[in-house]
Amino acid sequence: MLGFYDYTMVLTYMSLLSAGLGIFTSLSGHGHPYIGTFFLLFCGLCDAFDGKVARTKKDRTEEQCKFGIQIDSLSDLVAFGVLPACIGLSMLWKVSVFSSVPKMHTGNALDFIAPVLCFMVMMLYVLAAMIRLAYFNVQEEIRQKEEGGVRKYYQGLPVTSASLIFPLVMLLQFLTPKDLTLAYFGVMVIVGFLFLYKFKVKKPGLKGLLGLVLIGAIEFAIMIICKFVWNH
């Protein structure tokens, strides 16, 4: 069989499966953006530790290492590029004041322009994520040949940050009756720009990763509580 299937790949494969489920859930019916966000959080959890798990296998071949880098980036594009965009599309369908079809025929230009702009933002956001991941792969391959070891800094905002940023916006949507759909897309513009903007971001160590996981767990818990209160 093509590919590698040892334990170092499991978290990456789980992240991709979670992203796929999140996309299907977000876009099914009239959209379920809140449920899609839970899958996004799980993708972030998997990604937080996949690199550390992979490095525990000391006898990996060069082919296995390169394969791991490639599937990690491909998975990240789906999980942190496509999935947040689909959650945004789901918000347009389910939450947004622009979701009602009759409004599209009222003659109000905003009812047409706003959704079109949102679609453009989604496409540009996914494009920014793809460019960043491809550029990172090229630079990482060069760095490995010149320096070796584990990198200490990222250039630009890592795409995995989407797993904490967009759930925070959805959490705010839970906590307020106001429509935050346009705010979600505004954040998407900023995040997509930061994916490509050249600045240094210190790579978190184990304590930093645990701190980020804790933030994600808090977001998850609050959203679960809010969802329970919302339904009751």
N, C-alpha and C positions, 0 to 999 in steps of 0.2 A: 504493500500500500504506500502511496505517496504521503509525505509529511512525517511528523514526529508526534508521538503520543505518550511520552513519559510525563511524570508528575509536574515537571517544570512548566508544562503548557496548560495545565488544568484551569488555573485561574483566568488565563486569557480566554480560553474557550468558554468558560462560564460567563465572563463579562460580555462576550459577543452574543451568547444565547439570551442573556438578560436584556441586552440592548434590542435584540430582535423582538422579544416579547413586549418590551416597552413601546416599540414602534407600532406593532400590531394593535396593542391595547389602546394607545393614544388615538389611533386612526379608525378604530372600529366603531360602528354605529355613528353617533354624533360626536364621538371623541371623549376620551377619558384622561385629560391632562394630569389630574392628581395621581392616578394610578401609575401612569407612565413615569412620573417623577420618582416613585419608589424604586422602579427598575433602574433609573439613572443613579440613584444613591447606591444601589447594590453594585453597579458597574464601577463606581468610584472605590468601593470597598475592595473589590477584586483587584483593581489596578494598583491600589496602595501597596500591595504585598507581592504582586506577581514577580517583580524584579528580584526582590530579596529571596523568594522561594527558588527562582531559577539559579541564583548564584550559590545555593547550597549544594548543587550538583557540580562537583569539581572536575569530573571527567567528560564534560560536554565537548564535543568536537566543534571545530570552527563552523561547520555547516549547521549544526544545531543552534549555535549562538546567533548566526545570521538569520536563520529561520525564525527564531524567537523574536528578534528585533522586528522582522517584517510583519509577522502575524500580530504583534503587539500594536504596531502602528495601524494596520488595517482594522483591527478591532476597535482601537481608539477613535478612528474616523467614524465608525458606525455609532459607537456608544456616546461620544462627546461632541460629535459633529452632527450626524443625522438625527439622533434621538432628541436632543434639545430643540432642533428645528421642528420635528414632528409634534413635540409637546406644545410649541408655539402655535402650530397650525391647529391643533386640537383646541387651544384656547380661543382661537378665532371662531371655531365652530360652536363651542359650548358656552364660553364665558363672555366673549366680546359683544359690545353693543352693535357691532357690525355683522353679527352672526345671522340675523334675521333676513331671509331672502327678500321679503317685500320691501325692506328698506333700500335694497339695491335699485329699486325702480321708483324711488321718490323724487328723483331729479337732483338730489343733494350730491354735489361732486365729491364731498368727503366720504360718503358711503361707498364710492367706487375707488377713490384714490388710496384711502387708508389700507384696505386689504391688499391692493396691488403693491404698495410700498412694503408691506409686511412680507409678502412673497419674495420680493427682491432682497430684503434683509436676510431671509432664511437661506436663499441661494448663495449670497455673498458670505454668510457666516460659514456654511459648509465648505465653500471654496477656500476661505481663510484657514480653516482647520486642516484641509487637505494639503495646502501649500506648506503650512508650518510643519506638519508631520513628515512630508517628503524632504523638506530642507533639513529637518533634524536628523533624519536617517543618513543623509549624505554627510553632514557635519560629524555625526557620531562615528561613522566609518573612518573618516579621516583622523579624528581625534584618537580612536583606538590604535591606529597605526603609529601615530606620533607620540602619544602619551601612555595609553593603556590605562587600566584601572577604571574606577567609577568616577563619573563627572561630578563636580562639586557645585556647578552653577548651570542654570538653564538660560538660554537667550530667548527673551519674550515670555509671555504667560503660557505655562503648560496647558494643553487642551484638557487635561484631566481636572483642572480647576472648575470646569463646567459642572462637575458632579456636586459641587457645593454651592456655586453661585446661583444657578437656575432654581434648585429646590428652595433657596432662600426667598426668591421672588414668589414662587408658588406658595410658600408659607405665609408671606405677607398677603397674598390673595385670599388665603383661608381666613386671615384675621381681620380683613376689611370687606365691607360690602361693595366697595368701589371696584370698577373694572380696571385691572392692572395689565390688560393685554398689551397696550401700547408701551407701557413701562417695560414689560418683558422683552419686547422687540428692541426697545432703546438699550437695554442691558446687552442684548445680543450684538448690537452694533459696537458697543464699547469693548466687549469681550473679544469679538472677532478682530477688531483693530489691535488689541493688546497681544493677540496671538502672533501678529506679524511685526509689532513694534520692537525695535532692538533695545532691550535693556536686560540687566542681569537679575535673575531670581535665584536665590540660594536654594539648592536642593535640600529638602528636609531629611534629617536623619531619622532614626527609629522613634525618638521622642516626638519629633515634629509630625511624623506620620500618625502616631497614636493620637496626637492632639487633633489632627485633621479628621481622623476616624471618629473621635469623640464629638466633634462639631457635627459631622454627618449623622451620628447616632441621635444627637439632640434634635436636629431638624426632623429626622424620621419619627422620633417619639412625639414631638409636638404636633406633627401633621396627623399622626394616628389619633392622638387625643382630640384634635380639632375635627377630624373626620367623624369621630364617634359622637362628639357634641353636636356637630352639624346634623347628623342623621337622627338625633334624639332631641 
